[in-house]
Amino acid sequence: MKNAITLLILLICATNFAQNTVPNDSIKVGLVLSGGGAKGLAHIGALKVIEEAGVKIDYIGGTSMGAIIGALYASGYSANELDSIFRSIDVAKLIQDNLPRGAKTFYDKEDAERYALSLPFNNFKISFPSAISSGQNIYNLLVKLLYHVKDTDDFNKLPIPFFCIATDVETGQEILLNSGYLPEAIMASGTFPSLFEPAEIGHKILIDGGVVNNYPINKLKKLGATIVIGVDVQDGLANRDKLSSGTEVLLQINNYRTVSDMKKKAKETDVLIKPDIEKYSVIDFAFGKEIIKTGEEAAKIKFTELTDIAKQQTVKIETRKQIEANDSIIINKLSISGNEDYTRAYIKGKLRLDIDKKISFSKLQQGINNLAATNNFKTIRYKLLNKESLDSEENEVVLALNLKENKNKMFIKMGAHYDDIYKSAAIINLTKKNIFLQDDVGSFDLILGDNIRYKMQYYIDKGFYWSFGLNSSYNDFNHEIDYDIIQSNFVVPITGISNINIDVTNFTNQAYIQTVWNEEFAFSLGAEHRFVKYTTRTLEKENTTGSTNGANSNFRTIFEKSNYFSTYSQLKLDTYNDKYFPSKGLFFSGDFHFYMFSSDYNNNFKEFSIAQATMGAAIPLAKNLSLNIETGGGFKLGNSTVTSLDFILGGYGNNIGNNFVSFLGYDFLSLPGNSYIKGYTRLDYEFSPKNHLLVAANFANVDDDIYRKAEWFQLPEYTGYGLGYGFESFLGPVQAIYSWSPEQSKGNMFFSVGYWF
């Protein structure tokens, strides 16, 4: 009997040993990846070690960042490929939804570079955005990376069966996502509340799956996983010192439940990999390289257990083929849904896509960015699907757009500015979309400060077709200038004074049509009314007996007070990546005005024309060092002696108005003439983020008829140089420029704060 018991024990031990060493067909390895924001990059490091150990993964389940990494791995990417991908992209920048400036229309470029703050304004109440980001840049990246599995709508048919978890925001229920469009599903799983806009799939509104199940091990076992490897990047409860942001507070609230749940789930995990990432936050994507390394280190601790699992597997891990990048695509059809307030023509006009022609993937994403840059859509989700064509045996690629329109149609915008010519000013703007038509927008600026101004715009954007716009603006400022400038432009008394304080008033109204190519070129044709007024109080004080050929009114001497009516055309190209500190791109702005009529205050009007153009390029020379070169010129055609619309060079600024042209080395309104040519160059060194050291020089000839007299190609008569500092603040650029000229006895200091308006 004793021998029989001994023999039975030996047989059991031998059986167990065989089970641990002999490959077993019934072993199915599941991998569960938790959510954790930036900490989830540690999953990549863990996957590298799991591959090195030879473990073949049969199922993958994940939540949030675990869903994103898990889906990419399940689609066929190797761990090393994922490492390369996430090292090459700036995830934090993608989350911020900072669209390139080139994606915006000319109207939107001006709009974005005028205000420091913009808030929805509905029912006379200011509201705040529901999320920091729409997640558009993240979604664009996922669509591109997962294009090779775009036709796999059953996630069980991916190279590795996959699922992820999301939360129904209306019911709080856990939603299993194992079918559909893969980029859309994993985007929904990672839609962290307040950071991203909720995702809409079917009739459900979904948010981050970590709210209900941040480590979906039970779902993995139901798929058939007999051995579970888990990578847990979740936090424990943080102390008050680490709760430094709203995102961290929300995560802490969610962790009340997940910390308790994880105690049980950890026991159900056969191999638990727990990276040491306590010092990183969920938004520390800048430390991606370090976080990936922590995943490797934690997995290496479990390397023996991982190799034991690999030995038990009958089917061994295969070497993964490198996934080729998608450089081009042919879109055969466009399907649009969700557009109520914006027409199909408007949407197609923004996309700028050539149907049935090969385009680059970046061109597709540029079109999506153009649409997103309008801010008319909360989310833009799209699918690239194959659909059988009735006219061909081949499948056609359909771009299926699902738009969620922004229901906020009214906005209040604000900003502040100071410069040396307009002085201090505050701007308040009211913008309303869909006032009369689906694709229109109206805007009114009221500028209060040392000089009251306003600007009103109405624009109907017709996409592919000609658009229509109306502009009205009132501009007023005063500045002390050399009295000789007035004498050279108007008939005035000889007084013996050297300087005069002049008030300049400009009231302009325009109606125009415009067409745009590729969101870069804009061509406009229009009609313009302009009222120009030049007055001073100085002569009243200095010369009580003299008078001008203009009348004295309200103790002012009036030099000009005329209405001018003209037609005009304008061509503009703007690919600068920044208006104030461009480091790359091209710029061209040219316009031609034909002045036909005038109220003719000074009795000297004859038909005349004015042409003006500026072109430039920004060229990166080295890291953080760029060169900006611009040249410009203008001239008058005709025999009219009207001088109030001549060019006047001097000063520094981005939006001086009228025909005033900035020129370093001279004060504002210093160099007049009916024609000019100017060259400008500037070196910009960004010595730390948003801080710029500026070195500039400009050269010009300006006088009457310099082109007719062939004086434009002579050596420059006027030169100026500048040394300055620029800072990109939340109010807009802060600029301090000291300029000087060899022709002047003293230099000038120009200072401005905030966006120019």
C-alpha positions in Angstrom: 0.0 0.0 0.0 2.8 2.4 0.9 4.6 1.7 -2.4 1.3 2.3 -4.3 0.9 5.7 -2.7 4.5 6.6 -3.5 4.1 5.6 -7.1 0.9 7.7 -7.4 2.7 10.8 -6.0 5.5 10.3 -8.6 3.0 10.0 -11.4 1.3 13.3 -10.4 4.7 15.1 -10.1 5.7 13.7 -13.5 2.4 14.9 -15.0 2.9 18.4 -13.6 6.4 18.6 -14.8 5.3 17.5 -18.3 2.6 20.2 -18.2 5.3 22.8 -17.4 7.8 21.8 -20.0 5.9 20.2 -22.9 4.2 22.6 -25.4 0.5 22.7 -24.8 -2.0 23.5 -27.6 -4.6 24.7 -25.1 -2.5 27.6 -23.9 -3.9 31.0 -25.0 -2.0 34.0 -23.8 -3.9 37.2 -23.3 -2.4 40.7 -22.8 -4.2 43.3 -20.9 -3.0 46.9 -21.0 -4.3 49.5 -18.6 -5.1 53.2 -19.1 -2.8 55.9 -17.7 -2.3 58.7 -20.2 1.4 59.3 -20.9 2.3 56.6 -18.5 0.8 54.2 -21.0 3.9 54.6 -23.2 5.5 52.1 -20.7 3.4 49.5 -22.6 5.8 49.8 -25.5 8.8 49.0 -23.4 7.1 46.0 -21.9 6.1 44.7 -25.3 9.7 44.9 -26.4 10.7 42.5 -23.6 7.7 40.2 -24.2 8.7 39.8 -27.8 12.3 39.2 -26.7 11.1 36.4 -24.4 9.4 34.8 -27.4 5.8 35.0 -26.1 3.1 34.8 -28.7 0.1 37.0 -27.8 -3.2 35.5 -28.7 -5.6 38.2 -27.5 -5.2 41.8 -26.5 -7.5 44.0 -24.4 -7.0 47.5 -23.3 -8.4 50.7 -22.1 -7.5 54.3 -23.0 -3.8 54.6 -23.8 -3.7 50.8 -23.4 -6.3 50.6 -26.1 -4.2 52.8 -28.5 -1.0 50.9 -27.9 -2.8 47.5 -27.9 -4.7 48.2 -31.2 -1.5 49.3 -33.0 0.3 46.1 -31.8 -2.7 44.0 -32.7 -2.8 45.5 -36.2 0.7 44.2 -37.0 3.2 46.8 -35.7 6.2 45.4 -33.8 7.2 46.9 -30.4 10.3 48.5 -32.0 8.1 50.1 -34.7 5.9 51.5 -32.0 8.9 52.8 -30.2 10.1 54.6 -33.3 6.6 56.0 -34.0 6.1 57.5 -30.5 9.6 58.9 -30.4 9.1 60.8 -33.6 5.8 62.5 -32.7 5.0 65.2 -30.2 1.9 63.7 -28.5 1.5 66.7 -26.2 1.4 69.1 -29.2 -1.1 66.8 -31.0 -3.4 66.9 -27.9 -3.4 70.7 -28.0 -5.1 70.7 -31.4 -2.7 73.3 -32.7 -3.5 73.3 -36.3 -0.9 74.8 -38.8 -1.5 78.4 -39.7 -1.7 77.4 -43.4 -4.9 75.4 -42.7 -6.8 78.6 -41.9 -8.6 80.7 -44.4 -7.4 84.3 -44.8 -10.4 85.5 -42.9 -9.7 83.0 -40.0 -6.0 83.9 -40.0 -6.8 87.5 -39.3 -9.3 86.5 -36.7 -6.9 84.2 -34.9 -4.2 86.8 -34.8 -6.3 89.6 -33.3 -7.7 88.3 -30.0 -6.2 86.9 -26.9 -9.4 85.3 -25.6 -12.5 83.8 -27.3 -15.6 82.4 -25.5 -19.0 81.2 -26.7 -21.7 83.8 -26.0 -25.2 82.3 -26.2 -28.4 83.8 -24.8 -26.3 86.7 -23.5 -24.4 84.4 -21.3 -20.7 83.5 -21.6 -20.1 79.8 -21.6 -16.9 77.8 -21.5 -15.7 75.0 -23.8 -16.7 71.4 -22.8 -13.2 70.2 -23.5 -9.7 71.4 -24.1 -9.2 69.5 -27.4 -11.4 67.9 -30.1 -8.7 65.2 -30.5 -8.6 65.9 -34.2 -4.8 65.6 -34.6 -4.8 62.4 -32.6 -7.5 60.9 -34.7 -5.8 62.0 -38.0 -2.7 60.1 -36.8 -4.6 57.0 -35.9 -6.4 56.9 -39.3 -3.0 57.0 -41.0 -1.3 54.5 -38.8 -4.2 52.0 -39.1 -4.9 52.4 -42.8 -3.6 48.9 -43.6 -6.5 47.4 -41.5 -9.2 49.9 -42.6 -11.4 47.1 -44.0 -11.3 45.0 -40.9 -14.5 45.8 -39.0 -14.4 42.7 -36.8 -11.5 43.2 -34.4 -11.3 39.5 -33.9 -10.0 39.2 -37.4 -7.0 41.5 -36.8 -3.6 39.8 -36.8 -4.2 39.6 -33.0 -7.8 39.6 -31.8 -8.5 42.8 -30.0 -11.0 44.7 -27.9 -11.2 47.9 -25.9 -13.5 49.5 -23.3 -15.4 52.7 -23.3 -18.0 54.3 -21.0 -21.5 55.3 -22.0 -21.6 58.9 -20.6 -25.4 58.9 -20.3 -25.8 55.6 -18.4 -22.4 55.0 -16.9 -22.4 51.5 -18.5 -19.3 49.7 -19.7 -19.2 49.4 -23.5 -17.2 46.6 -25.1 -15.8 47.7 -28.5 -14.7 44.8 -30.6 -16.1 45.8 -34.0 -16.5 48.9 -36.2 -13.9 51.3 -37.4 -10.7 50.8 -35.3 -9.4 54.4 -35.1 -12.9 55.5 -34.0 -13.1 52.8 -31.3 -9.8 53.4 -29.7 -10.3 57.1 -29.8 -13.5 56.7 -27.9 -11.8 54.5 -25.3 -9.2 57.2 -24.7 -11.6 60.2 -24.6 -10.6 61.5 -21.2 -13.4 63.8 -19.8 -12.6 67.5 -20.0 -9.5 66.9 -22.1 -11.3 65.5 -25.2 -14.8 66.0 -26.7 -16.9 62.9 -26.0 -17.0 60.4 -29.0 -20.2 59.5 -30.7 -20.5 55.9 -32.1 -23.9 54.8 -33.3 -26.4 56.3 -30.9 -24.1 56.3 -27.9 -22.0 59.1 -26.4 -18.8 57.6 -25.2 -15.9 58.7 -22.9 -12.8 57.1 -21.5 -13.2 53.4 -20.6 -11.1 53.9 -17.5 -14.1 55.4 -15.8 -15.6 52.0 -15.4 -12.9 49.4 -16.2 -9.3 50.5 -16.6 -7.9 46.9 -16.6 -10.4 44.7 -18.5 -9.0 41.3 -17.4 -12.4 39.5 -17.2 -13.3 40.3 -20.8 -9.9 38.9 -21.8 -10.5 35.6 -20.1 -14.0 35.3 -21.7 -12.3 35.5 -25.1 -10.4 32.3 -24.1 -7.2 33.5 -22.5 -5.8 30.8 -20.2 -2.7 32.8 -19.2 -2.9 36.6 -18.7 0.1 39.0 -18.9 -0.9 42.4 -17.6 0.9 45.7 -17.8 -0.5 48.1 -15.1 0.4 51.8 -15.4 -2.4 53.0 -13.1 -1.8 55.3 -10.2 -2.4 54.8 -6.6 -4.1 57.6 -4.7 -2.0 60.8 -4.9 -1.3 63.2 -2.1 -2.2 66.9 -2.2 1.2 67.9 -3.6 0.7 66.0 -6.8 -2.8 67.2 -7.5 -1.6 70.2 -9.5 -4.1 70.2 -12.4 -7.7 69.6 -13.1 -6.8 66.5 -15.1 -5.0 65.1 -12.0 -7.9 65.8 -9.8 -10.4 64.0 -12.1 -8.0 61.1 -12.3 -7.8 61.0 -8.5 -11.6 60.8 -8.3 -11.7 57.9 -10.7 -8.9 56.1 -8.8 -11.0 55.8 -5.7 -12.7 52.8 -7.4 -9.9 51.5 -9.6 -7.3 51.2 -6.8 -9.7 48.9 -4.9 -10.6 46.9 -8.0 -7.0 46.4 -8.9 -6.2 44.5 -5.7 -8.5 41.6 -6.9 -7.5 41.9 -10.6 -3.8 41.7 -9.7 -4.3 38.3 -8.1 -6.0 37.1 -11.3 -3.1 38.1 -13.4 -0.5 35.4 -14.1 2.4 37.8 -14.9 1.9 41.3 -13.7 4.3 43.9 -15.0 4.2 47.1 -12.9 6.5 49.9 -14.2 7.9 52.4 -11.7 6.3 55.5 -13.1 5.1 57.2 -9.9 7.1 60.4 -10.7 5.3 60.9 -14.0 1.9 62.4 -14.6 -0.7 61.4 -17.1 0.3 64.4 -19.4 4.1 63.9 -19.2 4.4 62.9 -22.8 7.6 65.0 -23.0 9.3 62.2 -21.0 8.2 59.4 -23.4 11.7 58.0 -23.9 12.1 57.6 -20.1 8.7 56.2 -19.6 9.2 53.5 -22.3 12.4 52.6 -20.6 10.6 52.0 -17.3 8.3 49.5 -19.1 11.4 47.6 -20.3 12.9 47.5 -16.9 9.8 46.3 -15.2 9.3 43.5 -17.8 12.9 42.3 -17.5 12.2 41.5 -13.8 9.5 39.1 -15.1 11.7 37.7 -17.9 12.1 34.2 -16.5 8.3 33.9 -16.1 7.8 35.2 -19.7 10.2 32.7 -21.2 8.5 29.8 -19.2 5.2 30.8 -20.9 6.9 30.9 -24.3 8.3 27.4 -23.8 4.8 26.1 -23.2 3.4 27.5 -26.5 3.0 25.2 -29.5 2.9 28.1 -32.0 5.9 30.3 -31.7 6.0 34.1 -32.3 6.6 35.0 -35.9 8.9 37.8 -37.0 6.7 40.7 -37.9 6.9 42.2 -41.3 7.5 46.0 -41.3 4.3 47.9 -42.1 4.9 50.2 -45.1 3.9 53.9 -44.6 1.0 55.1 -46.6 2.3 57.8 -48.8 -0.5 58.0 -51.2 -4.2 57.3 -51.6 -6.9 57.6 -54.2 -10.3 58.7 -53.0 -13.1 57.8 -55.4 -16.2 59.1 -53.5 -17.0 61.5 -50.8 -19.9 60.9 -48.3 -20.9 63.7 -45.9 -23.2 63.3 -42.9 -24.1 65.6 -40.0 -23.9 68.9 -41.9 -27.0 71.0 -41.2 -25.8 74.6 -41.1 -23.0 74.3 -43.7 -23.5 73.3 -47.3 -21.8 70.4 -49.2 -20.0 73.0 -51.4 -18.6 74.7 -48.4 -17.3 71.5 -47.0 -15.8 70.3 -50.3 -14.3 73.7 -50.7 -12.4 73.4 -47.4 -11.2 69.8 -48.1 -9.7 70.8 -51.5 -9.5 67.1 -52.5 -9.1 65.8 -56.0 -11.6 62.9 -56.5 -10.2 59.9 -58.5 -6.7 61.2 -58.4 -3.7 60.0 -56.4 -3.0 62.3 -53.5 -0.6 62.1 -50.6 -1.9 61.1 -47.2 -0.7 64.4 -45.8 -2.8 66.2 -48.5 -5.9 64.4 -47.1 -5.0 65.4 -43.6 -4.4 69.0 -44.7 -7.9 69.0 -46.1 -9.3 67.7 -42.8 -7.3 70.4 -41.0 -8.7 73.1 -43.3 -12.2 72.0 -42.2 -11.2 71.8 -38.5 -9.6 75.3 -38.6 -13.0 76.9 -39.3 -14.0 76.0 -35.7 -17.5 75.3 -37.1 -17.3 71.6 -36.0 -16.8 70.1 -32.6 -15.5 66.9 -34.0 -14.7 65.7 -37.5 -14.6 61.9 -37.7 -14.0 60.2 -41.0 -13.5 56.7 -42.3 -11.6 55.4 -45.3 -13.7 52.5 -46.5 -13.6 50.1 -49.5 -17.0 49.9 -51.3 -17.8 47.8 -54.4 -18.3 49.9 -57.5 -21.3 49.2 -59.8 -19.2 50.3 -62.7 -16.1 48.4 -62.0 -15.0 45.1 -60.5 -12.5 46.9 -58.3 -13.4 48.4 -54.9 -13.6 52.1 -54.6 -12.2 54.1 -51.6 -14.9 56.1 -50.0 -14.1 59.0 -47.6 -17.0 59.0 -45.2 -17.2 62.2 -43.2 -19.2 62.3 -40.0 -19.4 65.9 -38.8 -20.6 67.1 -35.4 -21.3 70.8 -35.8 -20.5 73.3 -33.2 -23.8 74.6 -31.9 -22.1 77.7 -30.5 -22.8 80.3 -33.2 -22.0 83.5 -31.3 -18.7 84.4 -29.6 -17.3 87.2 -27.6 -13.6 87.9 -28.1 -11.2 90.2 -26.3 -7.7 91.5 -26.5 -5.4 94.3 -25.4 -2.6 96.1 -27.2 -0.1 99.0 -26.8 2.1 100.5 -29.5 3.8 103.8 -30.1 1.3 105.2 -32.6 -2.2 104.0 -31.5 -1.1 103.9 -27.8 -3.1 101.8 -25.4 -6.2 100.0 -26.6 -8.6 97.2 -25.6 -10.7 95.3 -28.2 -14.0 93.6 -27.7 -15.5 91.6 -30.5 -18.9 90.0 -31.2 -18.9 87.3 -33.9 -22.0 85.6 -35.1 -22.2 82.7 -37.6 -25.1 81.7 -39.8 -26.8 85.1 -39.5 -28.7 85.0 -42.8 -27.2 82.1 -44.7 -25.7 78.7 -43.9 -22.1 79.7 -44.7 -21.9 83.3 -43.5 -20.2 85.0 -40.5 -20.4 88.5 -39.2 -17.9 90.3 -36.9 -17.8 93.6 -35.1 -14.7 95.0 -33.3 -15.0 97.9 -31.0 -11.6 99.3 -30.0 -11.4 101.6 -27.0 -8.4 103.5 -25.7 -6.5 106.6 -26.7 -7.9 106.3 -30.2 -11.4 104.9 -30.7 -11.8 102.7 -33.7 -14.1 100.0 -35.1 -14.1 97.3 -37.7 -17.1 95.4 -39.1 -16.9 92.4 -41.4 -19.5 90.2 -43.1 -18.4 87.2 -45.2 -20.2 84.5 -47.1 -17.8 81.5 -47.7 -18.9 79.5 -50.7 -16.1 77.1 -50.8 -15.3 76.2 -54.4 -17.3 79.1 -55.7 -16.8 82.9 -55.5 -17.3 84.1 -52.0 -18.7 87.5 -51.0 -17.7 90.0 -48.3 -18.4 93.4 -46.8 -15.9 95.4 -44.7 -16.3 98.7 -42.8 -13.7 100.3 -40.6 -12.9 103.5 -38.8 -9.4 104.3 -38.0 -8.1 107.4 -36.1 -4.7 108.4 -34.5 -2.5 111.4 -34.0 1.2 111.7 -34.1 3.9 114.5 -34.1 5.6 114.8 -37.5 8.1 117.1 -39.3 6.3 120.2 -40.5 8.2 119.9 -43.8 6.1 116.8 -44.6 2.9 118.8 -44.5 4.4 121.6 -46.6 5.5 119.1 -49.3 2.0 117.6 -49.5 -0.4 120.5 -48.9 -0.6 124.2 -49.4 0.2 125.6 -45.9 1.4 128.8 -44.4 5.1 129.4 -43.6 5.2 129.5 -39.8 8.7 128.8 -38.7 7.7 125.8 -36.6 9.6 122.5 -37.0 7.0 119.9 -35.8 3.3 119.6 -36.0 0.8 117.2 -34.3 -1.4 115.8 -37.0 -4.7 113.9 -36.6 -5.3 111.2 -39.2 -8.9 109.8 -39.7 -9.7 107.0 -42.2 -13.2 105.6 -42.8 -13.3 102.8 -45.3 -16.1 100.6 -46.7 -15.6 97.7 -49.1 -17.7 95.2 -51.0 -15.9 92.4 -52.7 -15.9 88.9 -54.2 -13.1 86.5 -53.5 -11.9 83.1 -54.7 -9.3 81.0 -53.0 -6.9 78.3 -54.2 -5.6 75.7 -51.8 -6.3 78.0 -48.8 -3.0 79.8 -49.8 -3.9 82.1 -52.8 -6.8 84.5 -52.5 -7.9 86.7 -55.3 -10.4 89.6 -54.7 -12.3 92.1 -56.8 -14.2 94.9 -55.2 -15.4 98.4 -54.8 -14.3 100.8 -52.1 -15.3 104.0 -50.5 -12.7 105.8 -48.4 -13.0 109.0 -46.4 -9.7 110.6 -45.5 -9.2 113.5 -43.1 -6.0 115.2 -42.0 -6.3 118.0 -39.4 -4.2 119.7 -36.7 -4.6 122.0 -33.7 -1.0 123.1 -33.8 -1.4 125.8 -36.4 -4.3 127.4 -34.5 -2.0 127.8 -31.5 1.0 128.9 -33.4 -0.5 131.0 -36.2 -3.7 132.9 -35.3 -3.6 135.2 -38.4 -2.6 132.8 -41.1 -5.0 130.4 -42.8 -4.8 127.6 -45.3 -6.8 127.0 -48.4 -8.9 124.7 -46.2 -11.2 126.2 -43.7 -10.7 126.4 -39.9 -13.3 124.3 -38.1 -13.7 123.7 -34.4 -10.3 125.3 -33.8 -8.7 122.9 -36.2 -6.8 123.5 -39.5 -8.0 121.0 -42.1 -5.6 119.8 -44.8 -7.7 117.1 -46.3 -11.3 116.1 -46.0 -12.4 114.0 -49.0 -14.3 111.0 -50.0 -12.7 108.7 -52.6 -14.4 106.0 -54.7 -12.5 103.3 -56.3 -12.5 99.7 -57.7 -9.7 97.4 -56.7 -8.2 94.0 -57.1 -6.0 92.1 -54.7 -3.9 88.9 -54.8 -2.5 87.4 -51.6 -0.4 84.4 -50.8 0.4 83.6 -47.2 2.2 80.3 -46.1 4.1 81.9 -43.2 3.9 79.6 -40.2 3.6 82.6 -37.9 2.6 86.2 -38.7 5.0 87.9 -36.2 7.9 85.5 -36.0 7.9 83.4 -39.2 10.6 80.8 -39.5 9.4 79.3 -42.8 7.0 80.0 -45.6 6.2 82.5 -48.4 4.3 85.7 -48.5 2.9 88.0 -51.2 0.3 90.7 -51.0 -0.5 93.0 -54.0 -3.3 95.3 -54.7 -4.3 97.8 -57.4 -6.8 100.6 -56.8 -8.3 102.8 -59.5 -9.7 106.0 -58.0 -12.6 107.2 -60.2 -14.4 109.8 -58.2 -13.9 112.1 -55.2 -15.7 114.8 -53.2 -12.5 116.7 -53.9 -12.0 118.9 -50.8 -8.8 120.5 -52.2 -10.1 120.9 -55.8 -7.2 118.9 -57.3 -8.7 115.5 -58.2 -8.1 113.7 -61.4 -8.5 110.0 -62.0 -5.4 108.0 -60.8 -4.4 104.6 -59.7 -2.2 103.2 -57.0 -0.4 99.8 -57.1 1.4 98.3 -54.2 3.0 94.8 -53.5 5.1 93.1 -50.8 6.7 89.7 -51.1 8.8 87.8 -48.7 10.2 84.5 -47.6 11.1 83.0 -44.2 14.0 80.5 -44.4 15.2 78.3 -41.5 19.0 78.5 -41.4 19.7 76.3 -38.4 18.0 75.0 -35.3 16.0 78.0 -33.9 17.6 80.4 -36.3 15.7 81.8 -39.3 16.0 84.5 -41.9 13.1 86.6 -43.0 13.6 88.6 -46.3 10.9 90.9 -47.7 10.8 93.4 -50.5 8.0 95.8 -51.3 7.1 98.8 -53.5 4.3 101.0 -54.7 3.6 103.7 -57.2 0.9 106.1 -58.5 -0.3 106.2 -62.1 -1.9 109.4 -63.4 -1.4 113.1 -63.2 -3.5 113.8 -60.1 -1.9 116.0 -57.5 -3.7 114.3 -54.7 -1.2 113.5 -52.0 -3.3 112.3 -49.1 -3.1 108.7 -50.4 0.6 108.8 -51.0 3.0 106.4 -49.2 4.7 107.5 -46.0 7.5 105.3 -44.5 8.6 105.2 -40.9 8.0 103.4 -37.6 7.5 99.8 -36.8 4.4 97.7 -36.7 2.2 95.1 -38.4 -1.0 97.0 -38.9 -0.5 100.7 -39.3 -3.2 101.2 -41.9 -3.7 103.5 -45.0 -0.6 103.6 -47.2 1.7 103.9 -44.2 4.7 101.5 -44.4 6.9 100.6 -41.5 10.6 101.5 -41.8 13.3 101.1 -39.1 15.6 104.0 -38.4 12.9 106.6 -38.8 9.9 107.7 -36.7 6.3 107.1 -38.0 5.2 109.2 -41.0 8.7 110.5 -41.8 9.4 109.7 -45.5 6.6 110.6 -48.0 6.3 110.1 -51.7 3.9 108.7 -54.3 6.3 105.8 -55.0 8.8 103.8 -53.1 10.8 100.6 -53.1 12.0 98.9 -49.9 14.0 95.9 -48.9 13.9 94.3 -45.4 15.8 91.5 -43.8 15.7 90.1 -40.3 17.5 87.4 -38.4 15.4 85.7 -35.7 17.1 83.5 -33.1 14.7 81.8 -30.7 17.2 81.4 -27.8 14.5 79.8 -25.6 10.9 78.7 -26.2 8.9 81.8 -27.3 11.8 84.2 -26.7 13.3 85.8 -29.8 16.4 87.8 -30.4 15.9 90.0 -33.5 18.5 91.7 -35.7 17.0 93.6 -38.7 18.0 96.0 -41.5 16.0 97.9 -44.2 16.8 100.0 -47.2 14.5 102.2 -49.3 14.1 104.9 -52.0 11.0 107.0 -51.6 10.0 110.1 -53.6 7.6 111.2 -56.3 7.8 109.2 -59.6 10.9 107.2 -58.8 9.9 104.5 -61.3 9.2 107.0 -64.1 12.5 108.7 -63.4 14.4 105.4 -63.1 15.5 106.2 -59.6 14.2 102.9 -58.1 17.3 100.9 -59.0 19.8 103.4 -57.6 21.6 102.9 -54.3 19.2 103.3 -51.4 18.9 106.8 -50.1 17.4 105.7 -46.8 18.7 103.0 -44.5 17.8 101.8 -41.0 18.8 99.1 -38.6 17.2 97.4 -35.6 18.0 95.3 -32.6 15.2 93.9 -30.6 13.6 91.3 -28.4 10.3 89.4 -29.0 8.2 87.3 -26.7 5.1 85.2 -27.5 2.8 86.0 -24.6 -0.8 84.9 -24.1 -1.9 88.5 -25.1 0.1 88.2 -28.4 3.7 89.2 -29.3 5.6 91.5 -27.0 8.2 93.4 -29.1 10.9 96.0 -28.2 13.0 97.3 -31.1 15.7 99.8 -30.9 16.3 101.3 -34.4 18.8 103.8 -35.8 19.9 105.2 -39.1 23.2 106.7 -40.3 21.2 109.6 -41.7 19.6 110.4 -38.4 21.1 112.1 -35.3 19.2 109.9 -32.8 17.6 106.5 -32.7 14.1 105.4 -32.0 12.7 102.9 -29.5 9.6 101.1 -30.7 7.6 99.0 -28.2 4.4 97.0 -28.6 2.4 94.5 -26.5 -0.3 92.2 -27.8 -1.8 91.4 -31.2 -2.0 94.3 -33.6 -5.6 95.4 -34.4 
